[in-house]
Amino acid sequence: MRTLPLTLATLCLATGGLWGCQSKSGEDKKNAILSAPAPCETDKDCADGFICTEKKCQKGQRSAEELAAERAKKAKEKAAAEAKKKETKPGEGRLTVRICPGFKNTPEAIGTIVAVHQETKKRKVLHMATEAPELGWQMEFTFYSLPLGKYDVTANYGIQKGGVPDTVWLKCDKKAKPCREEPIAFVGGRATEHESVVEVREIEVVLPENEPPREKNEKGEDKLRACDFVAE
């Protein structure tokens, strides 16, 4: 009978505290793990009333100066990302298309501009909804870096409901350089009872230094280019 306490103690050690005989040091260790600061990268990773300090959530709040500095940092990073996006690679050029009267970026609106290199047949796609400001209008859309050469450009415009697009191919503006007509299959589309051909505008991409200078208005600002396609 005297060996019973020793046997129970041995059992507790062997089972790591099971059967209700967990040591006080084990409970302390568990509580320490639960109360340890949560890891984080930004304040958003922490609960209300906590801030991210040295990659750990600590109780506290940011000062007005810190919040202003963070907003300025994010604005600077966004501007740098936009500038990077608009860089033209050495040996390449830009291609700008104007849609008239413009693209209204509503939640349902969709629009696509497709540029196909005449020689290599490589296809580049620009989605108007990712370029235009939310709920705002935009008329000019630019591919900021494309290999030099002539491109066949088409555009479509419409809405999307329940994941199903309903679009039409845009007509070329009659005041600009004439377009040519091609079967819908030319751009990978399917003919419908309303459309069997698509109007294709030819645009040449040259080095930026060889682009004709943009005309200026009375304020010295760049004038819009002539309309390429018309969204009726």
C-alpha positions in Angstrom: 0.0 0.0 0.0 2.9 2.4 0.7 4.0 2.1 -2.9 0.6 3.5 -4.2 1.4 7.3 -4.1 4.7 6.6 -5.8 2.9 4.6 -8.5 0.4 7.4 -9.1 3.1 10.0 -9.3 5.0 7.8 -11.8 1.8 7.4 -13.9 1.2 11.2 -13.9 4.7 11.8 -15.2 4.4 9.1 -17.8 1.0 10.4 -19.1 2.0 14.1 -19.1 -0.7 15.2 -16.7 -3.6 13.1 -17.9 -6.3 11.7 -15.6 -6.5 14.9 -13.6 -3.0 14.9 -12.3 -1.5 17.7 -14.5 1.2 19.6 -12.6 0.8 23.3 -11.7 3.9 24.0 -13.9 2.0 22.5 -16.9 -1.0 24.7 -16.3 1.3 27.7 -16.1 2.9 26.8 -19.4 -0.5 26.4 -21.1 -1.6 29.8 -19.8 1.6 31.4 -21.0 1.1 30.0 -24.5 -2.6 31.3 -24.6 -1.6 34.7 -23.3 1.4 35.1 -25.7 1.2 38.1 -28.1 -0.3 37.2 -31.4 2.0 37.5 -34.4 1.2 40.3 -36.9 2.4 42.2 -40.0 0.1 45.3 -39.7 -2.4 46.7 -37.2 -5.2 45.0 -39.1 -4.0 41.6 -37.9 -4.6 42.6 -34.3 -7.8 42.8 -32.3 -9.4 46.2 -31.4 -7.3 48.0 -28.8 -4.1 46.4 -30.0 -1.4 47.6 -32.4 1.3 45.7 -34.3 4.7 46.4 -32.7 7.8 44.5 -33.7 5.5 42.0 -35.5 3.6 41.3 -32.3 0.1 42.5 -31.2 0.6 44.8 -28.2 -2.1 46.7 -26.3 -2.3 50.4 -27.3 -3.4 52.8 -30.1 -1.8 54.9 -32.8 -1.3 58.6 -32.4 -2.7 61.1 -34.9 0.8 61.6 -36.2 1.4 57.9 -36.7 -1.9 57.5 -38.5 -1.1 60.4 -40.8 2.3 59.0 -41.5 0.8 55.6 -42.4 -1.7 57.2 -44.8 1.2 59.1 -46.5 3.2 55.9 -46.7 0.3 54.0 -48.4 -0.3 56.9 -50.8 3.3 56.9 -51.8 3.3 53.2 -52.3 0.2 53.4 -54.4 1.7 56.2 -56.6 4.9 54.2 -57.0 2.9 51.1 -58.1 0.9 53.2 -60.6 4.1 54.7 -62.0 5.6 51.2 -62.3 2.5 50.0 -64.2 2.8 52.9 -66.7 6.5 52.3 -67.5 7.4 51.6 -71.1 10.1 49.0 -71.5 13.1 49.9 -73.6 12.5 49.1 -77.3 8.7 49.1 -76.8 5.9 51.7 -77.3 2.4 52.6 -76.2 -1.0 52.1 -77.7 -3.9 54.4 -76.7 -7.5 53.9 -77.7 -10.3 56.4 -77.1 -13.9 55.2 -76.5 -16.6 57.8 -77.1 -18.4 59.1 -75.2 -16.6 56.9 -72.7 -16.8 53.9 -70.3 -18.9 54.3 -67.2 -17.5 52.0 -64.5 -20.6 50.6 -62.8 -20.6 47.2 -60.9 -22.3 45.6 -63.9 -20.3 47.3 -66.7 -17.7 45.4 -68.7 -15.6 46.4 -71.6 -12.6 44.9 -73.3 -10.0 46.2 -75.8 -8.0 43.6 -77.7 -4.8 44.4 -79.6 -3.3 41.7 -81.8 0.1 42.1 -83.4 -0.2 41.6 -87.1 3.0 39.7 -87.5 3.4 37.7 -84.3 -0.3 37.3 -83.7 0.3 37.8 -80.0 -2.8 39.1 -78.3 -3.0 41.7 -75.5 -6.2 42.4 -73.6 -7.1 45.5 -71.5 -10.2 45.4 -69.3 -11.8 48.8 -69.0 -13.3 48.2 -65.6 -9.8 47.7 -64.0 -8.6 50.9 -65.5 -11.5 53.3 -65.0 -12.2 54.9 -61.6 -15.0 53.2 -59.6 -18.4 54.7 -60.7 -16.5 57.2 -62.8 -16.0 57.8 -66.5 -12.9 57.2 -68.6 -12.4 57.8 -72.4 -8.8 56.9 -73.1 -7.2 53.5 -72.4 -3.5 52.8 -72.8 -1.4 49.7 -73.2 1.8 51.2 -71.7 4.3 48.8 -73.1 3.9 46.8 -76.3 6.4 45.4 -78.9 6.7 47.7 -81.9 4.6 47.1 -85.0 1.1 47.3 -86.4 -1.8 46.0 -84.3 -5.4 45.0 -85.1 -7.5 46.6 -82.4 -11.1 45.8 -81.5 -13.3 46.7 -78.6 -16.5 45.5 -77.0 -18.8 46.9 -74.3 -21.8 45.9 -72.3 -23.0 44.5 -68.9 -22.7 41.4 -66.9 -25.5 39.9 -64.8 -25.2 36.7 -62.8 -21.8 36.1 -64.3 -23.2 36.1 -67.9 -21.8 38.8 -70.2 -24.0 40.7 -72.6 -21.8 42.8 -74.9 -21.6 44.2 -78.4 -18.7 45.0 -80.6 -18.1 48.7 -80.9 -18.2 50.5 -84.2 -15.4 52.7 -85.4 -15.8 56.4 -85.3 -16.5 57.5 -88.9 -14.5 60.7 -88.4 -11.3 58.9 -87.8 -9.2 56.7 -90.1 -11.5 54.1 -91.6 -11.6 50.6 -90.1 -12.0 47.3 -92.0 -14.5 44.6 -91.3 -13.7 41.1 -90.3 -15.8 38.0 -89.4 -16.5 37.8 -85.7 -14.5 34.6 -85.7 -11.4 36.8 -86.5 -11.4 37.9 -82.8 -12.5 34.6 -81.4 -16.2 35.6 -81.0 -19.4 33.9 -82.2 -21.7 35.4 -84.7 -25.3 36.2 -83.6 -28.4 37.2 -85.3 -27.4 40.9 -84.8 -23.6 40.7 -85.5 -21.6 38.7 -87.9 -18.7 41.1 -88.5 -16.5 43.2 -86.2 -14.8 46.5 -87.1 -11.0 46.4 -86.7 -8.9 49.5 -86.3 -5.3 49.3 -87.3 -2.9 51.2 -85.0 0.9 51.3 -85.2 3.0 51.2 -82.1 6.3 53.2 -82.3 9.0 54.2 -79.9 7.8 57.0 -77.5 10.2 59.5 -79.0 8.7 58.9 -82.4 5.1 59.4 -81.3 3.6 62.6 -82.8 3.2 65.3 -80.1 -0.2 65.7 -78.6 -2.1 68.9 -79.4 -2.6 71.2 -76.4 -5.6 73.2 -75.3 -5.6 76.8 -74.2 -4.5 75.7 -70.7 -1.5 73.9 -72.1 -3.1 70.5 -71.3 -3.0 67.5 -73.7 -6.1 67.3 -75.9 -7.9 64.0 -76.2 -7.1 62.0 -79.2 -9.7 61.5 -81.9 -12.4 58.9 -81.1 -11.5 55.4 -82.1 -14.7 53.5 -81.2 -18.2 54.6 -80.4 -20.2 53.1 -77.6 -23.8 53.9 -78.6 
